[in-house]
């Protein structure tokens, strides 16, 4: 076996608005990988030591101590321990009518699945939650109590974050950075952060001075310039690498932005 686990299943009692249904600690051996699974409940994983990768819908999140990730119901994901510094983490799976509200108030969602926490402050609470699960003396209420205390730290941290508009812009920028080579659109940007397209358009004009489509194009052109300076790819290869499927359109957009064609830019960069 490529991991050591100590987990406990708890029954959600009738009338509970939120309950931890499983909690455990897992010590992984180098490279241990959890196979792709579709989870029924929310599950929050808190990394205590080591490193690993959480992969969700083609995106990879490299995480270490004091960081964590959220698994949301109905999504296929996998996660793997680092080959040199495998991680150890404590997790809690939870469900109930208040689960979505708790996740939202902690600043998490299907689009924002990673978080950070104060390791020194939170580690004792995590072990207390795990110990309560092992004893199972209060039919899960004590486990849920410790879990809510842990999550309250994330909620408090989220309330200290910049206004929601700034957070949405930051998340869209990260989405662009992670996906610019692919055929993303303003609609996909808006869907990623759970906003209406028109509202996202308004936010970008207010805070960036350009619409989201212009921001995406400018980002792609900036990355194209970096690749052209590098000189290892042809102009056509650069265009494809940064998300332009139409080479002639790439030429026009690049010349409009930089005042020279991509080939001229390459000559200047030599």
NUKENU-823901 format. One record per residue: chain; x negated, y, z negated of N, C-alpha, C in turn; residue in one letter; residue number from 1. Coordinates in steps of 0.1 Angstrom, whole numbers, plus 5000, padded with zeros to 4 digits. Example, Ala and Ser with C-alpha at 12.3 -4.5 7.8 and 13.67 -1.06 7.14 Angstrom:
BEGIN
{A; {4868; 4943; 4922}; {4877; 4955; 4922}; {4868; 4967; 4922}; A; 1}
{A; {4872; 4978; 4929}; {4863; 4989; 4929}; {4871; 5000; 4921}; S; 2}
//
This chain:
BEGIN
{A; {4992; 4988; 5000}; {5000; 5000; 5000}; {4991; 5012; 5000}; X; 1}
{A; {4995; 5023; 5008}; {4987; 5034; 5010}; {4991; 5046; 5001}; X; 2}
{A; {4999; 5043; 4990}; {5002; 5053; 4981}; {5007; 5047; 4968}; X; 3}
{A; {5006; 5055; 4957}; {5012; 5050; 4944}; {5023; 5060; 4941}; X; 4}
{A; {5035; 5054; 4938}; {5046; 5062; 4935}; {5053; 5058; 4922}; X; 5}
{A; {5059; 5068; 4916}; {5066; 5066; 4903}; {5079; 5074; 4904}; X; 6}
{A; {5090; 5068; 4909}; {5102; 5076; 4911}; {5114; 5070; 4904}; X; 7}
{A; {5124; 5079; 4902}; {5136; 5075; 4894}; {5148; 5080; 4901}; X; 8}
{A; {5158; 5072; 4902}; {5171; 5075; 4908}; {5181; 5078; 4897}; X; 9}
{A; {5188; 5089; 4899}; {5198; 5093; 4889}; {5212; 5094; 4896}; X; 10}
{A; {5222; 5092; 4889}; {5236; 5092; 4894}; {5241; 5106; 4892}; X; 11}
{A; {5247; 5112; 4903}; {5254; 5125; 4902}; {5268; 5122; 4896}; X; 12}
{A; {5270; 5129; 4885}; {5283; 5127; 4878}; {5294; 5135; 4884}; X; 13}
{A; {5307; 5131; 4883}; {5318; 5138; 4888}; {5318; 5152; 4882}; X; 14}
{A; {5321; 5162; 4891}; {5322; 5176; 4886}; {5310; 5184; 4886}; X; 15}
{A; {5298; 5177; 4888}; {5285; 5185; 4888}; {5284; 5193; 4901}; X; 16}
{A; {5282; 5206; 4900}; {5280; 5214; 4912}; {5267; 5212; 4918}; X; 17}
{A; {5257; 5208; 4911}; {5244; 5205; 4916}; {5237; 5195; 4907}; X; 18}
{A; {5230; 5185; 4913}; {5223; 5175; 4905}; {5211; 5170; 4912}; X; 19}
{A; {5201; 5167; 4905}; {5189; 5160; 4910}; {5193; 5145; 4911}; X; 20}
{A; {5192; 5139; 4923}; {5196; 5125; 4924}; {5183; 5116; 4925}; X; 21}
{A; {5172; 5122; 4927}; {5159; 5114; 4926}; {5148; 5123; 4924}; X; 22}
{A; {5139; 5119; 4915}; {5126; 5126; 4914}; {5115; 5117; 4912}; X; 23}
{A; {5103; 5121; 4916}; {5092; 5112; 4915}; {5079; 5119; 4917}; X; 24}
{A; {5068; 5112; 4915}; {5054; 5117; 4917}; {5048; 5107; 4927}; X; 25}
{A; {5041; 5112; 4936}; {5034; 5103; 4946}; {5020; 5107; 4948}; X; 26}
{A; {5011; 5097; 4946}; {4997; 5099; 4948}; {4993; 5091; 4961}; X; 27}
{A; {4989; 5099; 4971}; {4987; 5092; 4984}; {4973; 5089; 4986}; X; 28}
{A; {4970; 5078; 4993}; {4957; 5074; 4998}; {4954; 5082; 5010}; X; 29}
{A; {4941; 5083; 5014}; {4937; 5091; 5026}; {4945; 5087; 5038}; X; 30}
{A; {4951; 5097; 5045}; {4958; 5095; 5057}; {4972; 5089; 5056}; X; 31}
{A; {4977; 5086; 5044}; {4990; 5080; 5043}; {5001; 5089; 5050}; X; 32}
{A; {5009; 5083; 5058}; {5019; 5090; 5066}; {5033; 5085; 5063}; X; 33}
{A; {5042; 5093; 5060}; {5056; 5089; 5059}; {5062; 5088; 5072}; X; 34}
{A; {5068; 5077; 5076}; {5074; 5076; 5090}; {5085; 5086; 5092}; X; 35}
{A; {5089; 5089; 5104}; {5100; 5098; 5107}; {5113; 5093; 5100}; X; 36}
{A; {5119; 5102; 5092}; {5131; 5098; 5085}; {5141; 5110; 5086}; X; 37}
{A; {5154; 5106; 5086}; {5164; 5116; 5085}; {5170; 5116; 5071}; X; 38}
{A; {5169; 5126; 5063}; {5172; 5126; 5049}; {5187; 5131; 5047}; X; 39}
{A; {5193; 5125; 5037}; {5207; 5128; 5034}; {5208; 5141; 5026}; X; 40}
{A; {5198; 5143; 5017}; {5199; 5154; 5007}; {5187; 5163; 5009}; X; 41}
{A; {5188; 5175; 5002}; {5177; 5184; 5002}; {5166; 5177; 4993}; X; 42}
{A; {5154; 5180; 4996}; {5143; 5174; 4988}; {5131; 5184; 4988}; X; 43}
{A; {5128; 5189; 4976}; {5117; 5199; 4975}; {5104; 5192; 4970}; X; 44}
{A; {5093; 5193; 4977}; {5081; 5187; 4973}; {5071; 5198; 4969}; X; 45}
{A; {5065; 5196; 4957}; {5056; 5205; 4951}; {5042; 5199; 4951}; X; 46}
{A; {5032; 5204; 4958}; {5019; 5199; 4959}; {5010; 5203; 4947}; X; 47}
{A; {5005; 5193; 4940}; {4997; 5196; 4928}; {4982; 5196; 4931}; X; 48}
{A; {4977; 5187; 4940}; {4963; 5187; 4944}; {4962; 5180; 4958}; X; 49}
{A; {4951; 5183; 4965}; {4949; 5177; 4978}; {4956; 5185; 4989}; X; 50}
{A; {4955; 5179; 5001}; {4961; 5186; 5012}; {4969; 5176; 5021}; X; 51}
{A; {4977; 5182; 5030}; {4984; 5173; 5039}; {4991; 5182; 5050}; X; 52}
{A; {4999; 5175; 5058}; {5006; 5182; 5069}; {5021; 5177; 5068}; X; 53}
{A; {5029; 5187; 5069}; {5044; 5185; 5070}; {5048; 5188; 5084}; X; 54}
{A; {5054; 5179; 5091}; {5057; 5181; 5105}; {5072; 5180; 5107}; X; 55}
{A; {5078; 5190; 5113}; {5092; 5192; 5115}; {5095; 5197; 5128}; X; 56}
{A; {5102; 5190; 5137}; {5107; 5195; 5150}; {5095; 5200; 5158}; X; 57}
{A; {5084; 5192; 5158}; {5072; 5196; 5165}; {5063; 5206; 5159}; X; 58}
{A; {5067; 5212; 5148}; {5058; 5222; 5141}; {5051; 5215; 5130}; X; 59}
{A; {5038; 5219; 5128}; {5030; 5213; 5118}; {5026; 5224; 5108}; X; 60}
{A; {5028; 5221; 5095}; {5025; 5230; 5084}; {5014; 5224; 5076}; X; 61}
{A; {5003; 5230; 5075}; {4991; 5226; 5067}; {4992; 5232; 5053}; X; 62}
{A; {4993; 5223; 5043}; {4997; 5227; 5030}; {4987; 5222; 5019}; X; 63}
{A; {4985; 5229; 5008}; {4976; 5224; 4998}; {4982; 5228; 4984}; X; 64}
{A; {4974; 5227; 4973}; {4978; 5229; 4960}; {4985; 5243; 4958}; X; 65}
{A; {4996; 5243; 4950}; {5004; 5255; 4949}; {5013; 5259; 4960}; X; 66}
{A; {5015; 5249; 4969}; {5024; 5251; 4981}; {5033; 5239; 4981}; X; 67}
{A; {5044; 5241; 4988}; {5054; 5230; 4989}; {5062; 5231; 5001}; X; 68}
{A; {5070; 5221; 5004}; {5079; 5221; 5015}; {5093; 5215; 5012}; X; 69}
{A; {5102; 5220; 5019}; {5116; 5216; 5018}; {5121; 5207; 5029}; X; 70}
{A; {5127; 5196; 5026}; {5133; 5188; 5036}; {5148; 5191; 5035}; X; 71}
{A; {5154; 5194; 5047}; {5168; 5197; 5047}; {5176; 5185; 5053}; X; 72}
{A; {5189; 5184; 5048}; {5197; 5172; 5052}; {5199; 5172; 5068}; X; 73}
{A; {5198; 5160; 5073}; {5200; 5158; 5087}; {5189; 5161; 5097}; X; 74}
{A; {5177; 5165; 5091}; {5166; 5168; 5100}; {5156; 5157; 5100}; X; 75}
{A; {5150; 5154; 5111}; {5139; 5144; 5112}; {5126; 5150; 5109}; X; 76}
{A; {5118; 5144; 5100}; {5105; 5150; 5097}; {5096; 5139; 5093}; X; 77}
{A; {5083; 5142; 5092}; {5073; 5133; 5087}; {5062; 5141; 5080}; X; 78}
{A; {5055; 5135; 5071}; {5044; 5142; 5064}; {5033; 5133; 5061}; X; 79}
{A; {5021; 5138; 5062}; {5009; 5129; 5061}; {4998; 5135; 5052}; X; 80}
{A; {4992; 5127; 5044}; {4981; 5131; 5035}; {4968; 5134; 5043}; X; 81}
{A; {4960; 5143; 5038}; {4947; 5146; 5045}; {4938; 5133; 5044}; X; 82}
{A; {4930; 5131; 5053}; {4921; 5120; 5053}; {4910; 5121; 5043}; X; 83}
{A; {4906; 5133; 5040}; {4895; 5136; 5030}; {4900; 5139; 5016}; X; 84}
{A; {4910; 5148; 5016}; {4916; 5152; 5003}; {4931; 5149; 5003}; X; 85}
{A; {4935; 5137; 5001}; {4949; 5133; 5001}; {4956; 5140; 4990}; X; 86}
{A; {4969; 5143; 4992}; {4976; 5151; 4982}; {4983; 5142; 4972}; X; 87}
{A; {4986; 5149; 4961}; {4995; 5144; 4950}; {5006; 5154; 4948}; X; 88}
{A; {5018; 5149; 4948}; {5029; 5159; 4946}; {5040; 5153; 4938}; X; 89}
{A; {5048; 5162; 4933}; {5061; 5158; 4926}; {5072; 5163; 4934}; X; 90}
{A; {5083; 5155; 4936}; {5094; 5159; 4944}; {5107; 5157; 4936}; X; 91}
{A; {5117; 5164; 4941}; {5131; 5163; 4936}; {5140; 5164; 4947}; X; 92}
{A; {5149; 5154; 4949}; {5160; 5154; 4959}; {5173; 5158; 4951}; X; 93}
{A; {5180; 5167; 4957}; {5192; 5172; 4950}; {5204; 5174; 4960}; X; 94}
{A; {5216; 5174; 4954}; {5228; 5177; 4962}; {5238; 5183; 4953}; X; 95}
{A; {5249; 5188; 4960}; {5260; 5194; 4953}; {5265; 5206; 4960}; X; 96}
{A; {5277; 5211; 4956}; {5283; 5222; 4963}; {5274; 5235; 4962}; X; 97}
{A; {5265; 5236; 4952}; {5257; 5248; 4951}; {5243; 5246; 4957}; X; 98}
{A; {5241; 5235; 4964}; {5227; 5233; 4969}; {5223; 5243; 4980}; X; 99}
{A; {5232; 5247; 4989}; {5229; 5256; 4999}; {5226; 5270; 4993}; X; 100}
{A; {5234; 5274; 4983}; {5232; 5287; 4976}; {5218; 5287; 4969}; X; 101}
{A; {5215; 5276; 4963}; {5202; 5276; 4956}; {5190; 5277; 4966}; X; 102}
{A; {5191; 5270; 4977}; {5181; 5270; 4987}; {5180; 5285; 4993}; X; 103}
{A; {5191; 5291; 4996}; {5191; 5304; 5001}; {5185; 5314; 4992}; X; 104}
{A; {5189; 5313; 4979}; {5184; 5323; 4969}; {5169; 5322; 4966}; X; 105}
{A; {5164; 5310; 4969}; {5150; 5308; 4968}; {5142; 5312; 4980}; X; 106}
{A; {5149; 5318; 4990}; {5143; 5323; 5002}; {5140; 5312; 5012}; X; 107}
{A; {5146; 5300; 5011}; {5144; 5289; 5020}; {5156; 5286; 5029}; X; 108}
{A; {5153; 5279; 5040}; {5164; 5276; 5050}; {5158; 5266; 5059}; X; 109}
{A; {5166; 5262; 5069}; {5161; 5253; 5079}; {5150; 5259; 5087}; X; 110}
{A; {5150; 5273; 5088}; {5139; 5280; 5095}; {5127; 5284; 5086}; X; 111}
{A; {5129; 5283; 5073}; {5118; 5287; 5064}; {5117; 5275; 5054}; X; 112}
{A; {5108; 5265; 5057}; {5108; 5253; 5050}; {5096; 5251; 5041}; X; 113}
{A; {5087; 5261; 5040}; {5076; 5260; 5031}; {5076; 5272; 5021}; X; 114}
{A; {5069; 5270; 5010}; {5069; 5280; 4999}; {5056; 5279; 4991}; X; 115}
{A; {5054; 5288; 4983}; {5042; 5288; 4974}; {5047; 5290; 4960}; X; 116}
{A; {5040; 5285; 4950}; {5044; 5286; 4936}; {5032; 5288; 4927}; X; 117}
{A; {5034; 5293; 4915}; {5023; 5294; 4906}; {5020; 5280; 4900}; X; 118}
{A; {5009; 5275; 4904}; {5005; 5261; 4900}; {5004; 5260; 4885}; X; 119}
{A; {4997; 5269; 4879}; {4994; 5268; 4864}; {5007; 5269; 4856}; X; 120}
{A; {5016; 5277; 4861}; {5029; 5279; 4853}; {5039; 5267; 4856}; X; 121}
{A; {5039; 5262; 4869}; {5049; 5253; 4873}; {5046; 5238; 4871}; X; 122}
{A; {5033; 5235; 4871}; {5029; 5221; 4869}; {5034; 5215; 4856}; X; 123}
{A; {5034; 5221; 4845}; {5039; 5215; 4833}; {5054; 5213; 4834}; X; 124}
{A; {5062; 5222; 4841}; {5076; 5220; 4842}; {5079; 5208; 4851}; X; 125}
{A; {5071; 5206; 4862}; {5073; 5195; 4871}; {5071; 5182; 4863}; X; 126}
{A; {5060; 5181; 4855}; {5058; 5169; 4848}; {5069; 5166; 4837}; X; 127}
{A; {5074; 5177; 4832}; {5085; 5176; 4822}; {5098; 5170; 4829}; X; 128}
{A; {5100; 5175; 4841}; {5112; 5170; 4849}; {5110; 5155; 4852}; X; 129}
{A; {5098; 5152; 4856}; {5095; 5138; 4859}; {5096; 5129; 4847}; X; 130}
{A; {5091; 5133; 4836}; {5092; 5126; 4823}; {5107; 5124; 4819}; X; 131}
{A; {5115; 5134; 4821}; {5129; 5133; 4818}; {5136; 5123; 4827}; X; 132}
{A; {5132; 5122; 4840}; {5138; 5112; 4849}; {5134; 5098; 4845}; X; 133}
{A; {5122; 5097; 4839}; {5118; 5083; 4835}; {5126; 5079; 4822}; X; 134}
{A; {5128; 5088; 4813}; {5136; 5084; 4801}; {5151; 5083; 4804}; X; 135}
{A; {5156; 5091; 4813}; {5170; 5091; 4817}; {5179; 5090; 4805}; X; 136}
{A; {5177; 5099; 4796}; {5185; 5099; 4783}; {5197; 5108; 4784}; X; 137}
{A; {5198; 5117; 4793}; {5209; 5127; 4793}; {5217; 5126; 4806}; X; 138}
{A; {5217; 5114; 4812}; {5224; 5111; 4824}; {5221; 5121; 4835}; X; 139}
{A; {5208; 5125; 4836}; {5204; 5134; 4846}; {5205; 5149; 4844}; X; 140}
{A; {5212; 5153; 4833}; {5214; 5167; 4831}; {5201; 5174; 4827}; X; 141}
{A; {5192; 5166; 4819}; {5180; 5172; 4815}; {5170; 5174; 4828}; X; 142}
{A; {5171; 5164; 4837}; {5163; 5165; 4849}; {5167; 5177; 4857}; X; 143}
{A; {5180; 5178; 4859}; {5185; 5189; 4867}; {5182; 5203; 4860}; X; 144}
{A; {5182; 5203; 4847}; {5178; 5215; 4839}; {5164; 5219; 4842}; X; 145}
{A; {5155; 5210; 4841}; {5141; 5213; 4844}; {5139; 5217; 4859}; X; 146}
{A; {5147; 5211; 4868}; {5146; 5214; 4882}; {5150; 5229; 4884}; X; 147}
{A; {5162; 5232; 4878}; {5167; 5246; 4880}; {5157; 5256; 4874}; X; 148}
{A; {5150; 5253; 4863}; {5140; 5262; 4857}; {5129; 5264; 4867}; X; 149}
{A; {5125; 5253; 4873}; {5114; 5254; 4884}; {5119; 5262; 4895}; X; 150}
{A; {5131; 5260; 4900}; {5136; 5267; 4912}; {5138; 5282; 4908}; X; 151}
{A; {5141; 5285; 4896}; {5143; 5299; 4892}; {5130; 5307; 4894}; X; 152}
{A; {5119; 5301; 4893}; {5106; 5308; 4897}; {5106; 5312; 4911}; X; 153}
{A; {5110; 5303; 4920}; {5111; 5306; 4934}; {5121; 5317; 4937}; X; 154}
{A; {5132; 5316; 4930}; {5143; 5327; 4932}; {5137; 5340; 4928}; X; 155}
{A; {5131; 5341; 4916}; {5125; 5353; 4911}; {5115; 5359; 4921}; X; 156}
{A; {5106; 5350; 4926}; {5096; 5354; 4936}; {5103; 5360; 4949}; X; 157}
{A; {5113; 5353; 4953}; {5120; 5357; 4965}; {5126; 5371; 4963}; X; 158}
{A; {5131; 5374; 4951}; {5137; 5387; 4949}; {5127; 5398; 4949}; X; 159}
{A; {5114; 5395; 4947}; {5104; 5405; 4947}; {5099; 5407; 4961}; X; 160}
{A; {5103; 5399; 4971}; {5099; 5401; 4985}; {5104; 5414; 4991}; X; 161}
{A; {5098; 5418; 5002}; {5103; 5429; 5009}; {5118; 5428; 5013}; X; 162}
{A; {5125; 5439; 5017}; {5139; 5438; 5021}; {5141; 5428; 5032}; X; 163}
{A; {5153; 5423; 5032}; {5156; 5412; 5041}; {5153; 5415; 5056}; X; 164}
{A; {5155; 5427; 5060}; {5151; 5430; 5074}; {5137; 5428; 5077}; X; 165}
{A; {5128; 5432; 5068}; {5114; 5430; 5070}; {5110; 5415; 5070}; X; 166}
{A; {5117; 5407; 5061}; {5115; 5393; 5061}; {5119; 5386; 5074}; X; 167}
{A; {5130; 5390; 5079}; {5135; 5385; 5092}; {5125; 5388; 5103}; X; 168}
{A; {5120; 5400; 5104}; {5110; 5404; 5114}; {5097; 5396; 5112}; X; 169}
{A; {5093; 5394; 5100}; {5081; 5386; 5098}; {5083; 5372; 5102}; X; 170}
{A; {5094; 5366; 5099}; {5097; 5352; 5103}; {5098; 5351; 5118}; X; 171}
{A; {5104; 5361; 5125}; {5104; 5360; 5140}; {5090; 5361; 5146}; X; 172}
{A; {5082; 5370; 5140}; {5068; 5371; 5145}; {5061; 5358; 5143}; X; 173}
{A; {5063; 5351; 5132}; {5057; 5338; 5130}; {5062; 5328; 5140}; X; 174}
{A; {5075; 5329; 5143}; {5081; 5320; 5153}; {5075; 5322; 5167}; X; 175}
{A; {5073; 5335; 5170}; {5066; 5338; 5183}; {5052; 5333; 5184}; X; 176}
{A; {5045; 5335; 5173}; {5031; 5331; 5172}; {5030; 5315; 5174}; X; 177}
{A; {5039; 5308; 5168}; {5039; 5294; 5168}; {5044; 5288; 5182}; X; 178}
{A; {5052; 5296; 5189}; {5059; 5290; 5201}; {5057; 5298; 5214}; X; 179}
{A; {5049; 5308; 5214}; {5048; 5316; 5226}; {5045; 5309; 5239}; X; 180}
{A; {5038; 5297; 5239}; {5035; 5290; 5251}; {5048; 5284; 5257}; X; 181}
{A; {5058; 5283; 5249}; {5070; 5276; 5254}; {5081; 5286; 5258}; X; 182}
{A; {5091; 5281; 5265}; {5102; 5290; 5271}; {5112; 5295; 5260}; X; 183}
{A; {5107; 5302; 5250}; {5116; 5308; 5240}; {5123; 5320; 5245}; X; 184}
{A; {5134; 5323; 5239}; {5142; 5335; 5243}; {5146; 5343; 5231}; X; 185}
{A; {5152; 5354; 5233}; {5157; 5362; 5222}; {5168; 5354; 5215}; X; 186}
{A; {5176; 5347; 5222}; {5186; 5338; 5215}; {5180; 5328; 5206}; X; 187}
{A; {5169; 5322; 5210}; {5162; 5312; 5202}; {5156; 5319; 5190}; X; 188}
{A; {5150; 5331; 5192}; {5145; 5338; 5180}; {5156; 5341; 5170}; X; 189}
{A; {5167; 5346; 5175}; {5178; 5349; 5166}; {5183; 5337; 5159}; X; 190}
{A; {5184; 5326; 5166}; {5189; 5313; 5160}; {5180; 5308; 5150}; X; 191}
{A; {5167; 5310; 5152}; {5157; 5305; 5143}; {5158; 5311; 5129}; X; 192}
{A; {5162; 5324; 5128}; {5163; 5331; 5115}; {5178; 5332; 5111}; X; 193}
{A; {5187; 5327; 5119}; {5201; 5327; 5115}; {5208; 5341; 5117}; X; 194}
{A; {5204; 5349; 5127}; {5210; 5362; 5129}; {5217; 5362; 5143}; X; 195}
{A; {5226; 5372; 5144}; {5232; 5374; 5157}; {5221; 5381; 5166}; X; 196}
{A; {5222; 5379; 5179}; {5212; 5385; 5188}; {5212; 5400; 5187}; X; 197}
{A; {5224; 5406; 5186}; {5225; 5420; 5186}; {5219; 5426; 5174}; X; 198}
{A; {5220; 5419; 5162}; {5215; 5424; 5150}; {5199; 5423; 5150}; X; 199}
{A; {5194; 5412; 5156}; {5180; 5411; 5157}; {5174; 5422; 5166}; X; 200}
{A; {5181; 5425; 5177}; {5177; 5435; 5186}; {5176; 5449; 5178}; X; 201}
{A; {5186; 5452; 5170}; {5187; 5464; 5163}; {5175; 5465; 5153}; X; 202}
{A; {5172; 5454; 5146}; {5161; 5453; 5136}; {5148; 5456; 5143}; X; 203}
{A; {5145; 5450; 5154}; {5133; 5452; 5161}; {5131; 5467; 5166}; X; 204}
{A; {5142; 5472; 5171}; {5141; 5486; 5175}; {5138; 5495; 5163}; X; 205}
{A; {5144; 5493; 5152}; {5142; 5501; 5140}; {5128; 5499; 5134}; X; 206}
{A; {5123; 5487; 5134}; {5110; 5485; 5126}; {5098; 5483; 5135}; X; 207}
{A; {5100; 5480; 5148}; {5089; 5478; 5157}; {5089; 5488; 5168}; X; 208}
{A; {5100; 5494; 5171}; {5100; 5504; 5182}; {5102; 5498; 5195}; X; 209}
{A; {5104; 5485; 5196}; {5106; 5478; 5209}; {5116; 5467; 5206}; X; 210}
{A; {5123; 5463; 5217}; {5132; 5451; 5215}; {5125; 5438; 5214}; X; 211}
{A; {5131; 5428; 5209}; {5124; 5415; 5207}; {5118; 5409; 5220}; X; 212}
{A; {5125; 5411; 5231}; {5120; 5406; 5244}; {5106; 5413; 5247}; X; 213}
{A; {5106; 5426; 5245}; {5093; 5433; 5248}; {5082; 5429; 5238}; X; 214}
{A; {5086; 5427; 5226}; {5075; 5422; 5216}; {5070; 5409; 5221}; X; 215}
{A; {5078; 5399; 5225}; {5074; 5386; 5229}; {5065; 5388; 5241}; X; 216}
{A; {5068; 5396; 5251}; {5060; 5398; 5263}; {5046; 5404; 5259}; X; 217}
{A; {5047; 5414; 5250}; {5034; 5420; 5246}; {5025; 5410; 5239}; X; 218}
{A; {5031; 5402; 5231}; {5023; 5392; 5224}; {5017; 5382; 5234}; X; 219}
{A; {5024; 5378; 5243}; {5019; 5369; 5254}; {5008; 5375; 5262}; X; 220}
{A; {5010; 5388; 5265}; {4999; 5395; 5273}; {4987; 5397; 5265}; X; 221}
{A; {4988; 5399; 5252}; {4976; 5400; 5243}; {4969; 5387; 5243}; X; 222}
{A; {4976; 5376; 5241}; {4969; 5363; 5241}; {4963; 5360; 5255}; X; 223}
{A; {4970; 5364; 5266}; {4965; 5362; 5279}; {4951; 5370; 5281}; X; 224}
{A; {4950; 5382; 5276}; {4938; 5389; 5276}; {4927; 5382; 5269}; X; 225}
{A; {4930; 5376; 5258}; {4920; 5369; 5250}; {4914; 5357; 5258}; X; 226}
{A; {4923; 5350; 5265}; {4919; 5339; 5273}; {4911; 5343; 5285}; X; 227}
{A; {4915; 5354; 5291}; {4908; 5359; 5303}; {4894; 5363; 5299}; X; 228}
{A; {4892; 5369; 5287}; {4879; 5373; 5283}; {4871; 5361; 5280}; X; 229}
{A; {4877; 5350; 5276}; {4870; 5338; 5273}; {4864; 5332; 5286}; X; 230}
{A; {4872; 5333; 5297}; {4867; 5329; 5310}; {4867; 5314; 5313}; X; 231}
{A; {4872; 5306; 5305}; {4872; 5292; 5308}; {4884; 5287; 5316}; X; 232}
{A; {4895; 5295; 5317}; {4907; 5291; 5324}; {4908; 5301; 5336}; X; 233}
{A; {4915; 5295; 5347}; {4918; 5304; 5358}; {4930; 5313; 5354}; X; 234}
{A; {4933; 5323; 5363}; {4944; 5332; 5360}; {4957; 5324; 5359}; X; 235}
{A; {4959; 5315; 5368}; {4971; 5307; 5369}; {4972; 5298; 5356}; X; 236}
{A; {4961; 5293; 5351}; {4961; 5285; 5339}; {4964; 5293; 5327}; X; 237}
{A; {4959; 5305; 5327}; {4961; 5314; 5316}; {4976; 5318; 5315}; X; 238}
{A; {4982; 5321; 5327}; {4996; 5325; 5328}; {5005; 5314; 5322}; X; 239}
{A; {5002; 5301; 5326}; {5009; 5290; 5321}; {5007; 5288; 5306}; X; 240}
{A; {4995; 5290; 5301}; {4992; 5288; 5287}; {4999; 5297; 5278}; X; 241}
{A; {5002; 5309; 5282}; {5009; 5319; 5274}; {5024; 5320; 5276}; X; 242}
{A; {5029; 5311; 5285}; {5044; 5311; 5286}; {5050; 5318; 5298}; X; 243}
{A; {5041; 5322; 5308}; {5046; 5327; 5320}; {5048; 5316; 5331}; X; 244}
{A; {5060; 5313; 5335}; {5062; 5302; 5345}; {5061; 5308; 5359}; X; 245}
{A; {5062; 5321; 5361}; {5061; 5328; 5374}; {5048; 5335; 5375}; X; 246}
{A; {5039; 5331; 5383}; {5026; 5337; 5384}; {5027; 5352; 5389}; X; 247}
{A; {5035; 5354; 5399}; {5036; 5368; 5404}; {5042; 5377; 5393}; X; 248}
{A; {5051; 5372; 5385}; {5057; 5381; 5375}; {5046; 5384; 5364}; X; 249}
{A; {5037; 5373; 5361}; {5026; 5375; 5352}; {5017; 5386; 5357}; X; 250}
{A; {5014; 5386; 5370}; {5005; 5397; 5376}; {5012; 5411; 5374}; X; 251}
{A; {5025; 5412; 5377}; {5031; 5425; 5376}; {5031; 5430; 5361}; X; 252}
{A; {5035; 5421; 5352}; {5036; 5424; 5338}; {5022; 5428; 5332}; X; 253}
{A; {5012; 5420; 5336}; {4998; 5423; 5331}; {4993; 5437; 5336}; X; 254}
{A; {4996; 5439; 5349}; {4991; 5452; 5355}; {4998; 5464; 5349}; X; 255}
{A; {5011; 5462; 5346}; {5019; 5473; 5340}; {5014; 5476; 5326}; X; 256}
{A; {5010; 5465; 5319}; {5006; 5467; 5305}; {4991; 5472; 5303}; X; 257}
{A; {4982; 5466; 5312}; {4968; 5470; 5310}; {4963; 5479; 5321}; X; 258}
{A; {4971; 5482; 5332}; {4966; 5491; 5342}; {4957; 5485; 5352}; X; 259}
{A; {4954; 5472; 5351}; {4946; 5464; 5361}; {4952; 5451; 5363}; X; 260}
{A; {4949; 5444; 5373}; {4953; 5430; 5375}; {4945; 5421; 5367}; X; 261}
{A; {4950; 5409; 5365}; {4943; 5399; 5357}; {4929; 5396; 5363}; X; 262}
{A; {4927; 5396; 5376}; {4914; 5393; 5382}; {4905; 5405; 5379}; X; 263}
{A; {4910; 5417; 5380}; {4902; 5429; 5377}; {4898; 5429; 5363}; X; 264}
{A; {4907; 5425; 5354}; {4904; 5424; 5340}; {4893; 5414; 5337}; X; 265}
{A; {4893; 5403; 5344}; {4882; 5393; 5343}; {4869; 5399; 5347}; X; 266}
{A; {4869; 5407; 5358}; {4856; 5413; 5363}; {4851; 5423; 5353}; X; 267}
{A; {4860; 5431; 5346}; {4855; 5441; 5336}; {4850; 5434; 5324}; X; 268}
{A; {4856; 5422; 5321}; {4852; 5415; 5309}; {4838; 5408; 5310}; X; 269}
{A; {4833; 5406; 5323}; {4820; 5399; 5325}; {4809; 5408; 5321}; X; 270}
//
